[in-house]
């Protein structure tokens, strides 16, 4: 069952036949995927995800996030930095705004 396949295909403005050609399969297979008659293999799911710029989980309906997670950069904090962040998170929104203003003032010097 591929609950989001038809949605993705329609948003892209393509027919089942066009998707089938792009995926190297038949229009009947795409129709069957959309109507829960058969399920594609893993390789087909990966091709679909790449084609639509989404994730296999989204196509399968296991995730609401449509786009793959981008690479992230790990930041390693020392104890002092970690403590500072914990204290900042405990502040009210108004207090956070004050801290941000102080930081901006110091950076401008």
MARGUDREN-515393 format. One record per residue (C-alpha): residue in three letters; residue number from 0; x, y, z negated. Coordinates in pm, 1 decimal. Layout:
<kolfis>
   fimar   drengu          x          y          z
     Ala      NUM          X          Y          Z
...
</kolfis>
This chain:
<kolfis>
   fimar   drengu          x          y          z
     Unk        0        0.0        0.0        0.0
     Unk        1      147.9      333.7      110.1
     Unk        2      -85.6      602.0      -25.8
     Unk        3      119.2      897.7       96.7
     Unk        4      220.0      775.3      442.1
     Unk        5      -89.7      908.2      619.5
     Unk        6      -57.5     1241.0      434.4
     Unk        7      307.1     1280.5      538.9
     Unk        8      230.0     1183.2      897.5
     Unk        9      -58.7     1428.6      925.6
     Unk       10      142.2     1711.0      767.7
     Unk       11      411.8     1652.2     1027.3
     Unk       12      142.6     1657.6     1297.0
     Unk       13      229.6     1322.3     1450.0
     Unk       14       19.3     1027.0     1554.3
     Unk       15       61.1      671.5     1438.3
     Unk       16      209.1      594.5     1780.4
     Unk       17      467.9      872.1     1749.3
     Unk       18      569.7      750.7     1404.1
     Unk       19      586.2      394.2     1529.8
     Unk       20      824.5      497.1     1808.7
     Unk       21     1043.6      687.7     1564.2
     Unk       22     1051.2      387.7     1328.8
     Unk       23     1105.9      126.5     1599.5
     Unk       24      784.0      -56.7     1527.7
     Unk       25      431.3      -78.9     1667.2
     Unk       26      137.5      155.9     1618.9
     Unk       27      -53.4     -142.3     1481.3
     Unk       28      207.8     -185.3     1205.5
     Unk       29      179.1      181.7     1107.7
     Unk       30     -198.5      146.5     1100.6
     Unk       31     -166.1     -163.1      882.1
     Unk       32       73.7       17.6      644.3
     Unk       33     -170.7      304.8      607.6
     Unk       34     -472.0       81.3      559.4
     Unk       35     -315.3     -157.2      307.2
     Unk       36     -322.8     -459.6      535.4
     Unk       37       53.7     -521.0      523.1
     Unk       38      354.3     -373.6      345.3
     Unk       39      677.7     -270.4      516.1
     Unk       40     1014.5     -414.9      419.4
     Unk       41     1270.9     -211.0      226.5
     Unk       42     1462.6     -108.7      539.4
     Unk       43     1144.2       33.5      694.5
     Unk       44     1059.6      222.5      374.2
     Unk       45     1407.2      376.8      372.2
     Unk       46     1375.5      482.2      738.8
     Unk       47     1038.4      642.2      662.8
     Unk       48     1176.5      825.2      360.6
     Unk       49     1468.4      958.1      565.2
     Unk       50     1237.6     1056.0      851.4
     Unk       51     1002.6     1253.0      627.3
     Unk       52     1277.1     1387.1      398.6
     Unk       53     1117.3     1232.0       92.9
     Unk       54     1169.8      933.8     -134.1
     Unk       55     1055.2      574.2     -110.9
     Unk       56      888.4      623.6     -449.8
     Unk       57      680.1      911.1     -310.0
     Unk       58      569.5      708.2       -7.6
     Unk       59      471.8      421.5     -237.2
     Unk       60      283.5      656.1     -471.2
     Unk       61      511.3      592.5     -770.3
     Unk       62      630.8      953.4     -791.5
     Unk       63      470.7     1293.6     -748.4
     Unk       64      802.7     1452.5     -657.3
     Unk       65      817.9     1471.8     -281.3
     Unk       66     1181.7     1555.9     -235.9
     Unk       67     1493.0     1360.3     -330.0
     Unk       68     1685.1     1484.4     -629.8
     Unk       69     1978.0     1694.7     -516.8
     Unk       70     2327.6     1618.3     -634.2
     Unk       71     2403.5     1780.4     -964.0
     Unk       72     2725.0     1896.5    -1120.6
     Unk       73     2805.3     1764.0    -1464.2
     Unk       74     2889.3     2024.2    -1724.4
     Unk       75     3080.7     1907.0    -2024.6
     Unk       76     3031.1     2126.9    -2326.1
     Unk       77     3255.7     2147.4    -2624.9
     Unk       78     3098.8     2145.9    -2971.7
     Unk       79     3088.0     2525.0    -2996.0
     Unk       80     2914.0     2562.4    -2657.8
     Unk       81     2667.8     2288.0    -2740.4
     Unk       82     2586.7     2452.6    -3073.4
     Unk       83     2534.5     2788.8    -2902.5
     Unk       84     2287.8     2638.1    -2654.4
     Unk       85     2095.9     2465.7    -2934.3
     Unk       86     2066.3     2795.6    -3120.8
     Unk       87     1959.5     2978.8    -2803.0
     Unk       88     1684.0     2723.2    -2740.0
     Unk       89     1550.8     2781.9    -3090.4
     Unk       90     1499.7     3153.9    -3020.5
     Unk       91     1168.4     3310.2    -2927.4
     Unk       92     1124.7     3439.3    -2571.0
     Unk       93     1175.4     3796.1    -2694.0
     Unk       94     1496.4     3698.6    -2874.6
     Unk       95     1622.1     3516.3    -2565.6
     Unk       96     1562.7     3828.9    -2357.9
     Unk       97     1774.5     4027.4    -2603.1
     Unk       98     2056.6     3773.2    -2581.4
     Unk       99     2041.6     3781.3    -2202.2
     Unk      100     2059.6     4159.2    -2207.3
     Unk      101     2366.0     4151.6    -2433.2
     Unk      102     2537.9     3897.3    -2207.4
     Unk      103     2466.4     4108.6    -1898.3
     Unk      104     2601.6     4419.1    -2073.2
     Unk      105     2920.4     4237.0    -2168.7
     Unk      106     2967.1     4099.6    -1815.7
     Unk      107     2939.2     4449.8    -1667.1
     Unk      108     3233.4     4581.1    -1871.3
</kolfis>
